[in-house]
Amino acid sequence: MFLSVFDMFKVGVGPSSSHTMGPMVAAARFLDHLRAQPFRVARVRATLHGSLAHTGVGHATDRATMLGLAGFRPESYDAEHAEAELTRLKEERRLAPEGLPAFAFDPGEDLVFDRGPALPGHANGMVLRGLDAEGDVVTEVTYYSVGGGFVLTEEELAQGKDTDTGPPVPYPFRSAAQMLEMAAASGLSIARMKRANEDARRAAGDVDRGLKRIWEVMDACIERGLSSEGILPGGLKVRRRAAGIRAALMAERGTNLSAPHTINDWMSAYAMAVNEENAAGGQVVTAPTNGAAGVVPATIRYWLDFVPGASVRNVPDFLLTAAAIGGLVKYNASISGAECGCQAEVGSASAMAAAGLCAVMGGTPAQIENAAEIALEHHLGMTCDPIRGLVQVPCIERNGLGAIKAVSAASLALRGDGTHLVPLDAAIETMRQVGEDMSEKYKETALGGLAVNVPNC
């Protein structure tokens, strides 16, 4: 099994990897599908199903779908250009993406929110259709946004997990048990095994350049969030808090008035800064999703700012280790809130961050696996119940608590020798089973939990 570090950590835009980035990617892929057809279409229609329909407006799924059909992609998103294109679309009701003849698209008629039963493949489904001049459907593709910005067609989903056709990798572990066995046999760290796998698929130097950019985008996102104030969009009137928390913490420095536990406030400020940027539609890195994007960068910043001996030179090892754990969770369970609740998003992110921190603090592979297990175990059962479907409450604060749990999990694991009762594989399988049993009300539909028990208008 191979899942690249650059699949787990992707540069994109907020507020949701599943509901914003995924639909944008799907729509852009549909344009590629149209370019390969021998005929032209006169109109395109998009139908959103399941969680995409229930919380689509709050997650900007409508905007993302239209922008994808206009040729936008998350990794090269330009906010100013996007706003201009949406304004033009509203006026002209037609799109003219590069390499295709112009086609009609009326947002009021051609973007359909089907709030009936979800499509059979996944909770996040969408169908894109091309129509001829008479209004008949001449081509149709079903896409599933399966979490973290990953998109599969109906056919790709049906093929299953083991469809990797790339060059073989030296350490193709599919479970934590296999990962530990390969580490013991090779004498390599988890980060070095993961790097060897990446090197088998990429040109020399690409991995280091890519990891450097991932951290630069993460860190820049933290800094923007720590410097921004105001009200987040969406109607809940949620006020940005990260900048104020940072200012208060800075004012306390040197006064001998700070309690030791205020280190948790620093971690929360870092994480909340990222997720406030995400909620505002800013540039973030999926880690492994947008809704959980603050946990890993907050944990890295905590380590760099407060742990003696920490160095940015070791950030790649943190990211590689975290990606190895995230890949196991995605392969064996899910990182999608619409599929398994927030245990699959913030829970997975916390496990990744705990593993990464344990690694850069000298942990053995067994201690790293233990750290990830502790963090994931104590997120089991967490629901995804965003108020008004916005990635704001409880999502923003939840990232701060995910980072705090990650640090605690890594610290506990480092105090032991790696021996523990519950294997990471068992925690991952439990998370999958809990997600399967969880009511759809608590899986990113905004139909249960806080979403219905807190006034949101």
N, C-alpha and C positions, 0 to 999 in steps of 0.2 A: 504494500500500500504506500503510495506517495501522494502527499498533499503539500504543496510548496509553502514556505514561509510567506511568500508573496501572494498566496491565496488567502491565508489566514489574516494577513495584514495588508489591506488594500486602501489606497488613498481614494476617498470619495467625498460625498456631500451628505449633509443631514436632511431630515432628522432620522431616517431609518434605512438600514441596509436592506432589509427584506421588503419594505414598502415604498422606498424611494429609489435607492440604487438598483434593486432588482428589476422593478418595472421599467426603469430607464434602459437598463441593459437589454431586457427582453424586447422592448420596442426597437432599439437599435439593431438587434439581431434580426428582427422581422424585416427591417429595411434591407439587410443583406440577403434575406430570403427573396424579397421582391426583385432585387437586382439580378438574381440568378434565374428568374422566370423569363420565358420567351414572350410573355404578354405584358401589357401595362394595366394597372388598375386605375379606376376613376375615383374611388373612395376607399378609405380605410376606416374600420370600426374596431373598437377595443371594448371588451367586456371583462370587468373585474369580478372575481368570485371570492367567497369565503372571507377570510380576514382582510384581504385587500379591499373588499367592498365595504365591510363594516367600519373599518378605521382609516379608509383610504384618504379622505379629505384631511383629517388630522395629521396624517403622515405625508401629505403632499404627493400621494400616489397619482392623483389626477394630473398635476403639473409634471411629474416625472415621466408619465406615459406620453404626454404630449411633446415634451422636450426630446424624449427618445425617438419619437417618430419624426422630429425635426432634425435628427442627426446628432444630438448631444450624447455624450458618454460621461460617466462619473469622474473618470481619471483626468479628463481635460475640461471639466465644467467651468464655464465662465458666467458668473452670476449676472453681470450687466448685460451680456449678450443674450442670456436666457430670458431676462425680463422683456427685452426688446422683441424677442421672437414670440413670446406669449401675447404681448400686446398686438403684434401684427396678426397672429393667428385669430385672435378675438375679432379683429376687424374684417379680415379677408376670408376666414373659414377655409383655408387651404394651406397645404404644406408643400415645400419644394426642396426636399433634402438632396444633398449632393449625389449625383449619379443616377437620379430617377426623375421621370417626368412629374410635374406637379399633380397632386391628387387632393380631392376634397376631404376636409375633416372639420366637422362642426362639433365643438366641445359639448354643446347642449344635447346633441342627438347621437353622436358617434362615440361618446365615452359613457358606457353603461355600468352602473353599479348593481350587480345582481346579488341581492342579500338573501337569496334562497340557500339551499344546501351547497356546501363547498364541492368543488370538483374532486374526483376520487383520488387523485395522486397526492395532493398536499393541500394544506389549509390556505396557502397563498397561490391561487391559480388565476390565470388570465388567458383569454382567447383573443387573438388578433386575426382579423379577416380582411381580405382584399376583395372589393366589389367592382363589377364592371359598370359600364354606363347605364345599363338597365337595372342596376341594383342587385344583380345576382352575385352570390359568393363564388369567386373563382379560385381562391386559395385561403387556407386557414391553418394556423399553427397554435397549439396550446403550449403555454409556458408555465413553469412553476418556479417561484422565487423561494428557494429552500433554506434561506438564512445566510447572513454574512455577505450578501451581495451575489451569492451563487445562483445561477439560473440554469434550469434544465428544460428541454422540450419534453413533451409527453413520451416520445420515443426514447430519449436519453434516460429519463427516469425509469422506464420499464426495463432498460438494460441492466439496471442494478449498479452496485458500487464498484465492482471489479472490471472496469472498462478502460483502465489506464493503458495506453498504447505507446507511451514514451520509452526511451531507453531504460534498461534496468538500473536500479539503484542498489548500492551495496548493503544497505540496512533497511529492508522493507518491512519493518515491524507493523503489525496490525493490532497489537494489544500492548498494554503496559507490561505484561509478563514477558512477551517477546522482546520488548525494548530493553528490559533489565537483563534478559539472557544474552542478547547481543552485546550489551555494554560490558557484561562480565567476560564474555568470550574474547572481545576485541581489546579490552582495556581502555576503551574510549569513553569520554563523557557523552551525555545525551546531545549536547550542543555540537560536539565534533562529529558524531554520527549523522546528525541532521545536516551539518554543513557538507559532509561527504555526499549525501544524497542530493543536495542542491547542486554541488559541483558536477555531478554526473549529468545534469540536465542543462547547465548554463555555461556560457563562456567564462574564461578566467576574468576575475575582477567584478563580474556582474553582481555576485552575491553581496560583496562588501559595499559596492555603490548603492545597491538597492536597500540594504539595511540602514546605511547612513541616511538615505532619504527618508525612510520610514520614521526613524527617530527624529529627524529634523522637523517633519510635518507634525508628529505628535507633540514635540516640545513647543513648536510655534503655536499650536492650538491651545496648549496650556497658557502660554503667555498672553494670547489674545483674550482668552476667557478671564484671566486675572486682571486684565486692564479694561474690561468692558462692563458698563452698567446699563440699566434701563429695564424695560419690560419685554419679555419674550413674546413672539407672535403666537396667535392661535385663539385668543379670547379668554384664557384663564387668568390673564393679568399676573402671571408669575414673574416676580422680580429676580433679576440676576443677583446672586449673593456672593459669588466667589471673590470678586474684587473687594467687597467690604470685609469679608473674613480675612483675606490676606492683609488688608490695611490694619485691622485690629490686632492681628498677630504681630505684625511689624512694630506697632506702637508699644506692645508689651515687652519687646526684646530689651534686655538690659535692665529691667525694672525689678527683677527678682520676684515678680508677681505671678509668673506663669507656672501653672501646675504641669507635672510631667505628662499628663494625658492630653495636653494641647497638641502634642505631635499628631494625634488623630485629626485635629482640626486642619493641620497642614495637608494631610493626605486627602481629607474631604475637599479642601479648597482646590487642590490640583485636579481631582476627579470631577468635581462640579464645574470647574472652568471648562473642561472638555465637553461635558454634556450640555452645558448652557450654549456653547458654540454649536453643538450638534442640533439642539432644539431650534436655534436661530437659522438653521440651514447652511452653516459654515462648513469649511473643509475639515474633515476628520479622517482618522484611520480606523477601519473596522478592526476590532480587537476582542473577540472575533466578529462582533456586530457593531452597528452604530449605537444601539441602545445601551451597550456595555462598553463603549469606546473609551471611557475614562479610567477604568480599573488598571489596565496594564501601564499606560503612561504615568498615572499617579504613583504607582508603586515604584517605577523606575526613578521618577523625580525624588520621591522620598529617599530612596537608596543613595542617589547622587548627592543630595543636599544634606543628609543627616547621618549617613553611615560612614565611619572612618575607613579610609582606604578605597572607597568607591571611585571608579574612574569610567568616563564615557567610553574608553577603549573596550570595556567589557560589555557594553550594551548589546553588541551583536550576539554574544553568548546568551544573554537574557532573552532576546527575541527568538533565537533559534530554539532554545529549550521550551519557551512558552508555546511556540508554534507546534512543536512535537506533541505536546499535551493536547493542544486544541485540535490537532488533526485526529488524535485518537477519539476525542469526544465526538467530533463531527462524523467520523467513520462508523462508530459503534452506537451512537445515539443521535443527538441533534444539537445544533447551536441556534435553532429557530424558536423564538418565543411563541409563534403561532402554532408550533408543533408540540412543544414541551413546556411552555411557560417560561418565566424568567429564570428558573433554575438552569435553563439551557443557554441563557445569555449572560447575566451577571455571574451565575454559578460557574459557568465554563470560564469566563474571564478571570474570576478569582482563582480558579485552579491553575490557569495559565500563569498568572502573575506570581502566585505562590511558588510554582516550580521555577520560574525564571529567577526570582529573588534568592531562592535556596541555592540555585546553581552558582550565581555570581558571588555568593557568600561562602563558597567552598563546599557545598553539599555534595554527597555522593549520589550516584543514580538512585540508590534505594531511598535516601533521604528526600530527594527531589520527588520521587513517586509518592512518598508519604505526604509531603507538603501539598501536592495537588489533590490527593485524596481527602485530606482534612478539609481543605477549602471547599471542595465540591460537596462533600458529605453534609456540610452545615449550610448548604443552600437548597438541599433537596426539598421539593414540594413548593418552592416559591412560585407564586402565580404571576402572570403578566396581565395587569388590570389597569392600564393607563387611563386616567381621567380624560374624558372627551377624546380618547384615542391619540392624545398628544404624547410625545416622548419627553414628558416634563415631570409629572407627579404620578407615581413615586420614583420615576426613573433616575432623575438627576441625583438626589440624595443617595439612592440605592447604590450608585457607583462608588460613592465615598465609603460606604459601609463594606462594599466588596473589596476595596483596596485594603481597608483595615483588617478584614478577615484574612486576606492574602498574606499580609505581613505577620499576623499572629500564627497562621498555619506554617509559614516558612520557619519562624522562630521555634515553634514547638518541634517541628521535624528535625531541625538542627540540634536540638537538645537530646535527641535520641540517636539510635544507630541505624535507623531505617526499618527496624522490625516493628510490625504493627498488625492488628487483627484484620482490618477490612482492606482488601486490595483495591487499588484504583479502578481496576476493571469491574469489580463488583459495584462500586459507587456509580460508575458510568452506566452499567446495565440497570441499576436501580433507578437512576434518573430517567432512562428511556421508558421503563415500565410505569413510573409515576406519571410521566407525560402522557403515556397512552391511556392511563386511567383518568387523567384530569379532565374535568368538564370543559367543554369548548368555551364556556363563559369566562374562563380564567386563562385563555390562551390568545391574548392580543386582539380580542374582539370588542373590548370595552362594554361587555354585557353583564359583568359581574364584579364583585369585590369593591374596591375603592371607586371604580368607575361609576357605580350606581348608588353608592352610599355616601358620597360627598357631593354637595351641590356644585354643578359645573357650568352654570350659566348666570 
